[in-house]
Amino acid sequence: MGPLKMTDEQLNGIAMKMLTYSGKAKSILSDLMDHLNSSSHDSDIDAQLNEAHQWLVQAHQQQNLVIAEAETVGYSLLFTHAQDTLMNTETIEFVIRKSIAAFTNHS
């Protein structure tokens, strides 16, 4: 008897968590960009970047649950969307971190 297959319900639940966590990170990053030119202090920037990053870590942890079961998981458009959202949000985080470092000598 082979390994048990992850159910569609389980996969969809993980995908929804990934979307939620990535969405929270993207929202924080968007707010950060909106307020970069305001009187925000560097500590606020660091706190927002760290909070967004922690949401991305949680999304990755969910993705890893599926990757660990890759041989038993069927295709899911919702999971594919969740992975795409995660990767796009990571790109946004990367660009913001690089931009802040380049324009404010903030590391």
BAVEX-980504 format. One record per residue: residue number from 1; x, y, z of N, C-alpha, C, CB in turn. Coordinates in pm, whole numbers, always signed. Glycine has a CB too. Layout:
+-----+--------+--------+--------+--------+---------+--------+--------+--------+--------+--------+---------+--------+
:  nr :  neast : nnorth :    nup : caeast : canorth :   caup :  ceast : cnorth :    cup : cbeast : cbnorth :   cbup :
+-----+--------+--------+--------+--------+---------+--------+--------+--------+--------+--------+---------+--------+
: NUM :      X :      Y :      Z :      X :       Y :      Z :      X :      Y :      Z :      X :       Y :      Z :
...
+-----+--------+--------+--------+--------+---------+--------+--------+--------+--------+--------+---------+--------+
***
This chain:
+-----+--------+--------+--------+--------+---------+--------+--------+--------+--------+--------+---------+--------+
:  nr :  neast : nnorth :    nup : caeast : canorth :   caup :  ceast : cnorth :    cup : cbeast : cbnorth :   cbup :
+-----+--------+--------+--------+--------+---------+--------+--------+--------+--------+--------+---------+--------+
:   1 :    +84 :   -118 :     +0 :     +0 :      +0 :     +0 :    +89 :   +124 :     +0 :    -96 :      +0 :   +122 :
:   2 :    +64 :   +218 :    -92 :   +144 :    +340 :   -106 :   +103 :   +445 :     -5 :   +130 :    +395 :   -245 :
:   3 :   +172 :   +558 :    -11 :   +141 :    +668 :    +82 :     +1 :   +722 :    +58 :   +245 :    +781 :    +68 :
:   4 :    -59 :   +773 :   +166 :   -192 :    +832 :   +154 :   -185 :   +962 :    +77 :   -254 :    +855 :   +293 :
:   5 :   -282 :   +985 :     -8 :   -285 :   +1106 :    -88 :   -343 :  +1220 :     -5 :   -367 :   +1083 :   -216 :
:   6 :   -278 :  +1337 :    -16 :   -333 :   +1457 :    +46 :   -467 :  +1486 :    -19 :   -235 :   +1580 :    +32 :
:   7 :   -567 :  +1511 :    +61 :   -700 :   +1535 :     +5 :   -708 :  +1673 :    -57 :   -808 :   +1521 :   +114 :
:   8 :   -803 :  +1691 :   -147 :   -825 :   +1822 :   -208 :   -859 :  +1925 :   -102 :   -937 :   +1815 :   -313 :
:   9 :   -935 :  +1882 :     -2 :   -973 :   +1974 :   +106 :   -849 :  +2020 :   +184 :  -1073 :   +1906 :   +202 :
:  10 :   -758 :  +1929 :   +212 :   -635 :   +1966 :   +281 :   -551 :  +2061 :   +197 :   -554 :   +1841 :   +317 :
:  11 :   -537 :  +2029 :    +70 :   -459 :   +2112 :    -22 :   -519 :  +2251 :    -34 :   -450 :   +2046 :   -160 :
:  12 :   -651 :  +2257 :    -49 :   -717 :   +2387 :    -58 :   -702 :  +2467 :    +71 :   -866 :   +2369 :    -91 :
:  13 :   -706 :  +2401 :   +185 :   -687 :   +2469 :   +313 :   -548 :  +2530 :   +323 :   -709 :   +2373 :   +428 :
:  14 :   -448 :  +2455 :   +280 :   -311 :   +2506 :   +280 :   -298 :  +2623 :   +182 :   -211 :   +2394 :   +242 :
:  15 :   -357 :  +2608 :    +65 :   -351 :   +2716 :    -35 :   -415 :  +2844 :    +19 :   -421 :   +2673 :   -166 :
:  16 :   -526 :  +2831 :    +88 :   -592 :   +2949 :   +145 :   -507 :  +3014 :   +253 :   -729 :   +2910 :   +202 :
:  17 :   -439 :  +2933 :   +334 :   -348 :   +2990 :   +433 :   -234 :  +3064 :   +364 :   -292 :   +2879 :   +525 :
:  18 :   -179 :  +3004 :   +259 :    -71 :   +3070 :   +185 :   -118 :  +3203 :   +129 :    -20 :   +2980 :    +71 :
:  19 :   -238 :  +3205 :    +72 :   -292 :   +3329 :    +16 :   -314 :  +3433 :   +125 :   -423 :   +3301 :    -58 :
:  20 :   -365 :  +3389 :   +239 :   -388 :   +3481 :   +351 :   -258 :  +3540 :   +401 :   -461 :   +3410 :   +466 :
:  21 :   -158 :  +3454 :   +425 :    -31 :   +3501 :   +479 :    +42 :  +3590 :   +379 :    +58 :   +3382 :   +518 :
:  22 :    +44 :  +3549 :   +252 :   +108 :   +3631 :   +149 :    +35 :  +3763 :   +133 :   +113 :   +3556 :    +15 :
:  23 :    -97 :  +3759 :   +141 :   -177 :   +3881 :   +129 :   -150 :  +3978 :   +243 :   -324 :   +3846 :   +126 :
:  24 :   -133 :  +3926 :   +363 :   -101 :   +4012 :   +477 :    +35 :  +4077 :   +456 :   -102 :   +3932 :   +609 :
:  25 :   +132 :  +3999 :   +410 :   +266 :   +4054 :   +382 :   +258 :  +4161 :   +274 :   +363 :   +3943 :   +340 :
:  26 :   +184 :  +4134 :   +168 :   +173 :   +4230 :    +57 :   +106 :  +4359 :   +104 :    +94 :   +4169 :    -59 :
:  27 :     +7 :  +4348 :   +188 :    -61 :   +4466 :   +242 :    +34 :  +4551 :   +325 :   -182 :   +4424 :   +327 :
:  28 :   +114 :  +4487 :   +410 :   +211 :   +4559 :   +491 :   +313 :  +4628 :   +402 :   +282 :   +4463 :   +589 :
:  29 :   +363 :  +4557 :   +302 :   +461 :   +4615 :   +211 :   +402 :  +4731 :   +131 :   +514 :   +4508 :   +116 :
:  30 :   +278 :  +4718 :    +91 :   +211 :   +4827 :    +19 :   +197 :  +4950 :   +107 :    +73 :   +4781 :    -31 :
:  31 :   +155 :  +4930 :   +231 :   +145 :   +5041 :   +326 :   +281 :  +5106 :   +348 :    +87 :   +4994 :   +459 :
:  32 :   +384 :  +5024 :   +358 :   +519 :   +5076 :   +376 :   +557 :  +5166 :   +259 :   +620 :   +4961 :   +390 :
:  33 :   +531 :  +5122 :   +138 :   +563 :   +5204 :    +20 :   +484 :  +5334 :    +20 :   +533 :   +5125 :   -109 :
:  34 :   +359 :  +5328 :    +63 :   +276 :   +5448 :    +68 :   +330 :  +5552 :   +166 :   +133 :   +5412 :   +106 :
:  35 :   +396 :  +5505 :   +271 :   +440 :   +5595 :   +377 :   +590 :  +5620 :   +380 :   +397 :   +5541 :   +508 :
:  36 :   +663 :  +5571 :   +282 :   +808 :   +5589 :   +283 :   +849 :  +5737 :   +282 :   +869 :   +5518 :   +165 :
:  37 :   +772 :  +5818 :   +214 :   +808 :   +5960 :   +205 :   +752 :  +6042 :   +320 :   +759 :   +6016 :    +76 :
:  38 :   +681 :  +5978 :   +410 :   +628 :   +6050 :   +525 :   +735 :  +6058 :   +633 :   +500 :   +5983 :   +579 :
:  39 :   +695 :  +6093 :   +750 :   +791 :   +6110 :   +860 :   +820 :  +5980 :   +934 :   +740 :   +6214 :   +957 :
:  40 :   +802 :  +5866 :   +869 :   +828 :   +5737 :   +934 :   +973 :  +5730 :   +979 :   +795 :   +5620 :   +839 :
:  41 :   +994 :  +5672 :  +1093 :  +1129 :   +5650 :  +1143 :  +1181 :  +5518 :  +1089 :  +1131 :   +5651 :  +1298 :
:  42 :  +1314 :  +5505 :  +1086 :  +1375 :   +5382 :  +1037 :  +1327 :  +5260 :  +1113 :  +1525 :   +5391 :  +1046 :
:  43 :  +1304 :  +5274 :  +1243 :  +1259 :   +5159 :  +1321 :  +1121 :  +5112 :  +1274 :  +1254 :   +5193 :  +1471 :
:  44 :  +1037 :  +5206 :  +1229 :   +907 :   +5168 :  +1174 :   +924 :  +5087 :  +1046 :   +820 :   +5292 :  +1147 :
:  45 :  +1018 :  +5128 :   +963 :  +1046 :   +5057 :   +838 :  +1093 :  +4916 :   +870 :  +1151 :   +5133 :   +753 :
:  46 :  +1189 :  +4906 :   +961 :  +1239 :   +4774 :   +999 :  +1128 :  +4686 :  +1055 :  +1352 :   +4788 :  +1102 :
:  47 :  +1045 :  +4742 :  +1139 :   +936 :   +4665 :  +1199 :   +839 :  +4615 :  +1092 :   +861 :   +4749 :  +1303 :
:  48 :   +807 :  +4701 :   +998 :   +715 :   +4661 :   +891 :   +777 :  +4555 :   +802 :   +674 :   +4782 :   +807 :
:  49 :   +904 :  +4573 :   +767 :   +972 :   +4473 :   +684 :   +979 :  +4339 :   +757 :  +1113 :   +4521 :   +647 :
:  50 :  +1009 :  +4343 :   +885 :  +1017 :   +4219 :   +962 :   +881 :  +4152 :   +974 :  +1074 :   +4247 :  +1100 :
:  51 :   +777 :  +4231 :   +996 :   +642 :   +4173 :  +1006 :   +601 :  +4108 :   +874 :   +540 :   +4281 :  +1047 :
:  52 :   +624 :  +4179 :   +764 :   +591 :   +4124 :   +633 :   +669 :  +3995 :   +608 :   +620 :   +4226 :   +521 :
:  53 :   +796 :  +3997 :   +644 :   +879 :   +3878 :   +624 :   +827 :  +3759 :   +704 :  +1025 :   +3907 :   +662 :
:  54 :   +782 :  +3783 :   +825 :   +730 :   +3675 :   +908 :   +605 :  +3613 :   +846 :   +699 :   +3725 :  +1048 :
:  55 :   +520 :  +3696 :   +784 :   +404 :   +3640 :   +714 :   +449 :  +3553 :   +596 :   +311 :   +3754 :   +664 :
:  56 :   +554 :  +3598 :   +526 :   +605 :   +3519 :   +415 :   +664 :  +3386 :   +464 :   +710 :   +3598 :   +337 :
:  57 :   +730 :  +3389 :   +577 :   +784 :   +3265 :   +636 :   +669 :  +3167 :   +663 :   +862 :   +3296 :   +767 :
:  58 :   +560 :  +3218 :   +719 :   +445 :   +3131 :   +747 :   +386 :  +3073 :   +619 :   +338 :   +3208 :   +824 :
:  59 :   +380 :  +3155 :   +514 :   +330 :   +3106 :   +386 :   +421 :  +2996 :   +332 :   +319 :   +3222 :   +283 :
:  60 :   +553 :  +3016 :   +345 :   +648 :   +2915 :   +301 :   +633 :  +2785 :   +380 :   +790 :   +2967 :   +313 :
:  61 :   +608 :  +2796 :   +508 :   +590 :   +2677 :   +589 :   +471 :  +2596 :   +539 :   +570 :   +2715 :   +737 :
:  62 :   +366 :  +2664 :   +499 :   +249 :   +2594 :   +444 :   +284 :  +2530 :   +310 :   +131 :   +2691 :   +426 :
:  63 :   +355 :  +2603 :   +226 :   +396 :   +2548 :    +97 :   +481 :  +2422 :   +117 :   +474 :   +2653 :    +16 :
:  64 :   +570 :  +2427 :   +216 :   +657 :   +2312 :   +241 :   +580 :  +2188 :   +281 :   +757 :   +2347 :   +349 :
:  65 :   +463 :  +2205 :   +345 :   +379 :   +2090 :   +377 :   +335 :  +2017 :   +250 :   +255 :   +2136 :   +457 :
:  66 :   +307 :  +2094 :   +148 :   +265 :   +2034 :    +21 :   +385 :  +1975 :    -52 :   +194 :   +2138 :    -68 :
:  67 :   +495 :  +2047 :    -52 :   +614 :   +1997 :   -121 :   +660 :  +1864 :    -61 :   +728 :   +2100 :   -113 :
:  68 :   +647 :  +1851 :    +70 :   +686 :   +1726 :   +138 :   +601 :  +1608 :    +91 :   +675 :   +1742 :   +290 :
:  69 :   +481 :  +1637 :    +43 :   +389 :   +1533 :     -3 :   +373 :  +1536 :   -155 :   +253 :   +1549 :    +64 :
:  70 :   +470 :  +1592 :   -225 :   +459 :   +1618 :   -369 :   +417 :  +1496 :   -450 :   +589 :   +1668 :   -421 :
:  71 :   +465 :  +1379 :   -411 :   +433 :   +1258 :   -487 :   +287 :  +1216 :   -474 :   +522 :   +1146 :   -443 :
:  72 :   +219 :  +1270 :   -373 :    +81 :   +1227 :   -349 :    -20 :  +1339 :   -373 :    +67 :   +1176 :   -208 :
:  73 :    +26 :  +1453 :   -423 :    -61 :   +1569 :   -440 :    -98 :  +1584 :   -587 :     +6 :   +1697 :   -388 :
:  74 :   -226 :  +1600 :   -612 :   -272 :   +1627 :   -747 :   -260 :  +1775 :   -780 :   -417 :   +1580 :   -765 :
:  75 :   -284 :  +1808 :   -905 :   -277 :   +1947 :   -948 :   -391 :  +2027 :   -887 :   -281 :   +1957 :  -1102 :
:  76 :   -360 :  +2149 :   -846 :   -460 :   +2239 :   -791 :   -436 :  +2379 :   -844 :   -457 :   +2238 :   -636 :
:  77 :   -534 :  +2433 :   -913 :   -524 :   +2569 :   -962 :   -514 :  +2667 :   -846 :   -645 :   +2603 :  -1050 :
:  78 :   -586 :  +2641 :   -737 :   -581 :   +2729 :   -620 :   -442 :  +2728 :   -558 :   -687 :   +2685 :   -516 :
:  79 :   -378 :  +2611 :   -546 :   -243 :   +2604 :   -491 :   -144 :  +2673 :   -583 :   -202 :   +2457 :   -468 :
:  80 :   -161 :  +2657 :   -713 :    -74 :   +2726 :   -809 :    -87 :  +2877 :   -792 :   -109 :   +2684 :   -954 :
:  81 :   -209 :  +2925 :   -776 :   -233 :   +3067 :   -752 :   -166 :  +3112 :   -622 :   -385 :   +3097 :   -746 :
:  82 :   -175 :  +3029 :   -518 :   -113 :   +3062 :   -389 :    +38 :  +3071 :   -402 :   -151 :   +2958 :   -283 :
:  83 :    +98 :  +2978 :   -476 :   +243 :   +2983 :   -497 :   +282 :  +3108 :   -576 :   +291 :   +2857 :   -571 :
:  84 :   +205 :  +3141 :   -676 :   +231 :   +3260 :   -757 :   +222 :  +3386 :   -670 :   +131 :   +3269 :   -875 :
:  85 :   +122 :  +3392 :   -585 :   +105 :   +3507 :   -496 :   +223 :  +3517 :   -400 :    -28 :   +3496 :   -418 :
:  86 :   +264 :  +3406 :   -345 :   +379 :   +3403 :   -254 :   +505 :  +3453 :   -325 :   +401 :   +3261 :   -199 :
:  87 :   +532 :  +3400 :   -442 :   +654 :   +3440 :   -514 :   +651 :  +3587 :   -554 :   +672 :   +3353 :   -637 :
:  88 :   +534 :  +3635 :   -597 :   +525 :   +3777 :   -634 :   +545 :  +3867 :   -513 :   +389 :   +3806 :   -698 :
:  89 :   +490 :  +3827 :   -400 :   +507 :   +3908 :   -278 :   +653 :  +3905 :   -233 :   +415 :   +3857 :   -165 :
:  90 :   +719 :  +3792 :   -248 :   +862 :   +3786 :   -216 :   +941 :  +3880 :   -306 :   +914 :   +3643 :   -230 :
:  91 :   +903 :  +3889 :   -431 :   +971 :   +3980 :   -523 :   +950 :  +4125 :   -479 :   +920 :   +3960 :   -667 :
:  92 :   +828 :  +4157 :   -438 :   +800 :   +4292 :   -389 :   +887 :  +4322 :   -267 :   +649 :   +4308 :   -353 :
:  93 :   +895 :  +4227 :   -175 :   +978 :   +4246 :    -55 :  +1124 :  +4270 :    -96 :   +968 :   +4123 :    +39 :
:  94 :  +1174 :  +4190 :   -188 :  +1312 :   +4202 :   -234 :  +1338 :  +4341 :   -292 :  +1342 :   +4095 :   -339 :
:  95 :  +1249 :  +4387 :   -379 :  +1267 :   +4517 :   -444 :  +1261 :  +4630 :   -341 :  +1159 :   +4538 :   -553 :
:  96 :  +1167 :  +4620 :   -248 :  +1158 :   +4724 :   -145 :  +1284 :  +4727 :    -61 :  +1034 :   +4700 :    -56 :
:  97 :  +1331 :  +4612 :    -17 :  +1454 :   +4608 :    +64 :  +1572 :  +4667 :    -12 :  +1486 :   +4463 :   +107 :
:  98 :  +1588 :  +4631 :   -137 :  +1698 :   +4683 :   -218 :  +1683 :  +4833 :   -241 :  +1705 :   +4608 :   -353 :
:  99 :  +1561 :  +4878 :   -265 :  +1536 :   +5021 :   -290 :  +1565 :  +5103 :   -166 :  +1391 :   +5043 :   -336 :
: 100 :  +1519 :  +5057 :    -52 :  +1543 :   +5128 :    +72 :  +1693 :  +5138 :    +98 :  +1471 :   +5058 :   +190 :
: 101 :  +1763 :  +5026 :    +79 :  +1906 :   +5026 :   +101 :  +1977 :  +5121 :     +5 :  +1962 :   +4884 :    +86 :
: 102 :  +1934 :  +5123 :   -120 :  +2000 :   +5206 :   -220 :  +1974 :  +5356 :   -200 :  +1955 :   +5166 :   -357 :
: 103 :  +1853 :  +5390 :   -161 :  +1816 :   +5531 :   -154 :  +1829 :  +5593 :    -17 :  +1677 :   +5548 :   -200 :
: 104 :  +1842 :  +5513 :    +85 :  +1851 :   +5570 :   +219 :  +1971 :  +5519 :   +297 :  +1726 :   +5540 :   +296 :
: 105 :  +2056 :  +5440 :   +232 :  +2167 :   +5377 :   +300 :  +2121 :  +5301 :   +423 :  +2271 :   +5480 :   +339 :
: 106 :  +2002 :  +5246 :   +413 :  +1938 :   +5169 :   +522 :  +1961 :  +5022 :   +491 :  +1783 :   +5202 :   +535 :
: 107 :  +2013 :  +4946 :   +585 :  +2037 :   +4805 :   +557 :  +1961 :  +4714 :   +646 :  +2181 :   +4774 :   +569 :
+-----+--------+--------+--------+--------+---------+--------+--------+--------+--------+--------+---------+--------+
***
